């Protein structure tokens, strides 16, 4: 058995594989230096950390690779050749996996201009490569035959499938969310689940869950399967502005033109309201609650909506008090883009 492994290692551990994986790592470093030199600071930190870890793996790989040539000679230490060769194969394989991980990060950084990239996608590609290499090495070096093992493990596979049903469901849902992209890292979204809407900034998409940063900096963890099966509102529009809506009930005896003028001036002077896009102030209805006024205004960011609304209402209340105009009732809601001006 030892001689068989030795023969297979001799076929596998030549100068060509060493040169090939070294060039693969070097090409990824050249790509980083040429095409990704203008990345933000956080991404440079990520790449430096990955390349540092790669060097730390490459050094023991070289040690074991050269050691197997020493043990190849006839002598009392020749029996250690198999151990050095296996360690060289293992460290070399791990080195290749880490290079693939770097290349996936480089691809995502090159094609994605936002701050974050989906680590889930990186992990899936890395895991797939690792499984492929492990299966190939176990067959090439140790002569493991996977077909009979897989054929006799059908019952075990069924049991594991049932036990991991939720985990696998969340995993595949996370993959679908990553590729469909109903939201990206850094987007502000609202997930309309049965037990109440959850709103926050997308922080990460992991194997199991989507993690949001809430308005109070709390971490909200939602299973990917739950997110994929519910309605999602994305308030980080790249095509049209986010509109904030507020309902204000005034005294029916208040002068309409004066009230409308106050609202318009307040919107023009409020910090956080986008000024190069049209605002809307409309008298919607006359009810027992009072004169129903509707305000629509575009905001600079969804995350600051409540601070912006506070400033608007404070200014409006101050102006109404100065002029002796009674405010009956106020409530707020959110509309997205052009839909906010309808009905």
Buried (B, 14 or more C-beta within 10 A) or exposed (E): EEEEBBEBBEEBBEEEBBEEBBEBBEEBBEBBEEEBEEBEEEBBEBBEEBBEEBEEBBEBBBBBBEBBEEBBEEEEEEEEBBEBBBBBBBBBBBBBBBBBBBBBBBBBBEEEEEEBBBBBBBBBBBEEBBEEBEEEBEEBBEEEEEEEEEEEEEEEEEEEEEEEEEEBBBBEBBBBBBEEEBBBBEBBBBBEBEEEEBBBBBBBBBBBBBBBBEBEEEEBEBBBBBBBEBEBBBBBBEEEBBBBBBBBBBBBEBEEEEBBEBBBEBBEEBEBBBEEEEBBBEEEEEEEEBBBBBBBBBBBBBBBBEEBBEBBBEBBBEBBEEEEBEBBEBEBEBBBBEEBBEE
